[in-house]
Amino acid sequence: MIPFKPITIHDREIITSFTYNSNLRNCDFSFANMCSWRFLYDSEFAVVEDKLLIRFFIEDHRPAYMVPLGTGDMKHSIELLEADASSLGHTLCILGVTPDTKEKIEKLFPEEFKFIAERDYFDYIYLRDNLVGLVGKKYQSKRNHINRFRQEYDNYRYTPITRDMVPKCLELETKWCVENDCRENEDLMNERRSLTFSLQHMDELGIIGGAIWIGNEIVAFSFGAPITNDTFGVHVEKADTEVDGAYAVINQEFASHIPEEYIYVNREEDLGIPGLRKAKLSYHPAILLEKYAAIKHRF
């Protein structure tokens, strides 16, 4: 039996000792994401034979698992996960499987898994330098948008998010929620809960954030956390929709303030939302990271 236990803010060191050294850049492996969304997925972890195993629960309380990370035996780890799922009355379901990992699983378990591509959950990964420089014709409209903002609001300023700024950020989130009818949308209410937890535990989660001010008001903010040693995840970006260009400016400013050791910026999925997909594609991702659900066949 796998000794799973709930993921808490106190488990950052042990979990990131596996995730930071991994080459899996998907946003699902961000420790900040694991913790801030635990209320919804009951996420748990265990370290068995030098492998990090992660279990969580999806619709109808069905268990799902992440790809095992670490130096241990991948085949044996997956067999352990299969036994765990079976003990709960379900077939094994591994989510967030990237193409390289799909190939490994197919090699270890020939024709034993069905792989389902989940386009709505593909990750948009950008070169940090591209988001900062916005160089070239393909970014012309972005530069124009930002320049108009800077001309209109020449007194704007960017600051890192500090603990005393959290109430101001939540004020903007409240305004955004009213405009987007959050109370009528369960997904947005869940996002709000995750966002609030993250801002209230920034230090423990390793979160870095930044905000755009006009006068004494925050008109945009963004925050995220490392996923691997070369990839930073942007988990939240909010802006006052009445301030034209605020989203473009916080995107560029925040990217420019992410520590330089992070070559890639993962701006997560589009969840199948047409406007979000269009916006994320407009920044020309260096990698559109495919992710699959791997379902073990019943024999």
Backbone hydrogen bonds, N-H to C=O, Kabsch-Sander energy under -0.5 kcal/mol:
donor,donor_aa,acceptor,acceptor_aa,energy
4,F,2,I,-2.1
5,K,45,F,-1.9
7,I,43,S,-2.1
11,D,8,T,-2.0
12,R,9,I,-0.8
15,I,11,D,-2.3
16,T,12,R,-2.8
17,S,13,E,-1.1
18,F,15,I,-1.4
19,T,15,I,-2.2
20,Y,16,T,-2.1
22,S,19,T,-1.3
25,R,23,N,-0.8
29,F,26,N,-1.9
30,S,27,C,-1.8
34,M,30,S,-2.3
35,C,31,F,-2.3
36,S,32,A,-2.5
37,W,33,N,-1.8
38,R,35,C,-1.2
40,L,37,W,-1.5
41,Y,37,W,-1.7
42,D,38,R,-2.5
44,E,55,R,-3.2
45,F,5,K,-2.5
46,A,53,L,-1.9
48,V,46,A,-0.6
48,V,51,K,-2.3
51,K,48,V,-0.9
52,L,69,L,-3.6
53,L,46,A,-3.2
53,L,51,K,-0.6
55,R,44,E,-1.9
56,F,64,A,-2.7
57,F,41,Y,-2.3
58,I,62,R,-2.8
61,H,58,I,-1.3
62,R,58,I,-0.6
62,R,59,E,-1.1
64,A,56,F,-2.9
65,Y,93,C,-2.1
66,M,54,I,-1.8
69,L,52,L,-1.7
71,T,50,D,-0.8
72,G,50,D,-1.5
74,M,72,G,-0.7
77,S,73,D,-2.2
78,I,74,M,-2.4
79,E,75,K,-2.0
80,L,76,H,-2.2
81,L,77,S,-2.1
82,E,78,I,-2.4
83,A,79,E,-2.1
84,D,80,L,-2.1
85,A,81,L,-2.7
86,S,82,E,-2.4
87,S,83,A,-2.1
88,L,84,D,-0.9
88,L,85,A,-0.8
89,G,86,S,-1.7
90,H,85,A,-2.5
94,I,294,A,-2.6
95,L,65,Y,-2.7
95,L,93,C,-0.5
97,V,292,Y,-2.6
98,T,96,G,-0.6
102,K,98,T,-2.9
103,E,99,P,-2.1
104,K,100,D,-1.7
105,I,101,T,-2.7
106,E,102,K,-2.6
107,K,103,E,-1.8
108,L,104,K,-2.3
109,F,105,I,-2.9
112,E,109,F,-2.1
114,K,295,I,-3.2
116,I,114,K,-0.5
116,I,293,A,-2.6
117,A,115,F,-0.6
118,E,291,K,-2.5
119,R,117,A,-0.6
121,Y,118,E,-2.2
122,F,119,R,-1.7
123,D,289,L,-1.7
124,Y,268,E,-1.7
125,I,123,D,-0.7
125,I,287,I,-2.8
126,Y,265,V,-2.9
128,R,263,I,-3.0
130,N,127,L,-0.7
131,L,127,L,-1.6
132,V,128,R,-1.8
133,G,129,D,-2.9
134,L,130,N,-2.2
139,Y,136,G,-1.4
140,Q,137,K,-1.8
143,R,139,Y,-2.3
144,N,140,Q,-2.4
145,H,141,S,-2.1
146,I,142,K,-2.4
147,N,143,R,-2.7
148,R,144,N,-2.2
149,F,145,H,-1.8
150,R,146,I,-2.5
151,Q,147,N,-1.9
152,E,148,R,-2.2
153,Y,149,F,-3.0
154,D,151,Q,-0.5
156,Y,153,Y,-2.0
157,R,213,W,-1.9
159,T,211,A,-2.2
161,I,209,G,-1.9
165,M,162,T,-1.9
166,V,162,T,-0.5
166,V,163,R,-1.2
169,C,165,M,-2.1
170,L,166,V,-2.5
171,E,167,P,-1.7
172,L,168,K,-1.7
173,E,169,C,-2.3
174,T,170,L,-2.3
175,K,171,E,-2.2
176,W,172,L,-2.7
177,C,173,E,-2.4
178,V,174,T,-2.1
179,E,175,K,-2.1
180,N,176,W,-1.5
181,D,178,V,-1.1
182,C,177,C,-2.2
184,E,181,D,-1.6
185,N,182,C,-2.4
189,M,185,N,-2.0
190,N,186,E,-2.3
191,E,187,D,-2.3
192,R,188,L,-2.2
193,R,189,M,-1.9
194,S,190,N,-2.4
195,L,191,E,-3.0
196,T,192,R,-2.4
197,F,193,R,-2.1
198,S,194,S,-2.4
199,L,195,L,-2.4
200,Q,196,T,-1.9
201,H,197,F,-0.8
201,H,198,S,-0.9
202,M,199,L,-0.7
205,L,201,H,-2.0
206,G,202,M,-0.9
206,G,203,D,-0.8
207,I,202,M,-2.5
208,I,224,G,-2.7
210,G,222,S,-2.7
211,A,159,T,-2.8
212,I,220,A,-2.8
213,W,157,R,-3.1
213,W,211,A,-0.5
214,I,217,E,-2.5
217,E,214,I,-1.6
219,V,212,I,-2.7
219,V,217,E,-0.6
220,A,212,I,-1.1
221,F,238,K,-2.6
222,S,210,G,-2.4
223,F,236,V,-2.0
224,G,208,I,-2.4
225,A,233,G,-1.7
227,I,231,T,-3.0
228,T,231,T,-1.6
229,N,20,Y,-2.2
231,T,228,T,-0.5
232,F,264,Y,-2.5
233,G,225,A,-2.9
234,V,232,F,-0.5
234,V,266,N,-2.9
235,H,223,F,-1.5
235,H,233,G,-0.8
236,V,223,F,-2.0
238,K,221,F,-2.8
240,D,219,V,-3.0
241,T,239,A,-0.7
243,V,240,D,-2.0
244,D,242,E,-0.9
246,A,243,V,-2.0
249,V,245,G,-2.2
250,I,246,A,-2.4
251,N,247,Y,-2.0
252,Q,248,A,-2.0
253,E,249,V,-3.1
254,F,250,I,-2.4
255,A,251,N,-1.8
256,S,252,Q,-2.1
257,H,253,E,-0.9
257,H,254,F,-0.8
258,I,254,F,-0.8
258,I,255,A,-0.7
262,Y,259,P,-1.9
263,I,230,D,-0.9
263,I,261,E,-0.9
264,Y,230,D,-2.5
265,V,126,Y,-2.8
266,N,232,F,-2.9
267,R,124,Y,-3.1
267,R,265,V,-0.7
270,D,120,D,-0.6
271,L,120,D,-2.0
273,I,270,D,-2.4
277,R,273,I,-2.7
278,K,274,P,-2.4
279,A,275,G,-2.1
280,K,276,L,-2.5
281,L,277,R,-2.4
282,S,278,K,-1.7
283,Y,280,K,-0.9
284,H,281,L,-2.1
286,A,125,I,-1.4
287,I,125,I,-2.5
289,L,123,D,-2.5
289,L,287,I,-0.9
290,E,288,L,-0.7
292,Y,97,V,-2.2
293,A,116,I,-2.4
294,A,94,I,-3.2
294,A,292,Y,-0.5
295,I,114,K,-3.1
295,I,293,A,-0.6
296,K,92,L,-2.4
296,K,294,A,-0.5
297,H,112,E,-3.1
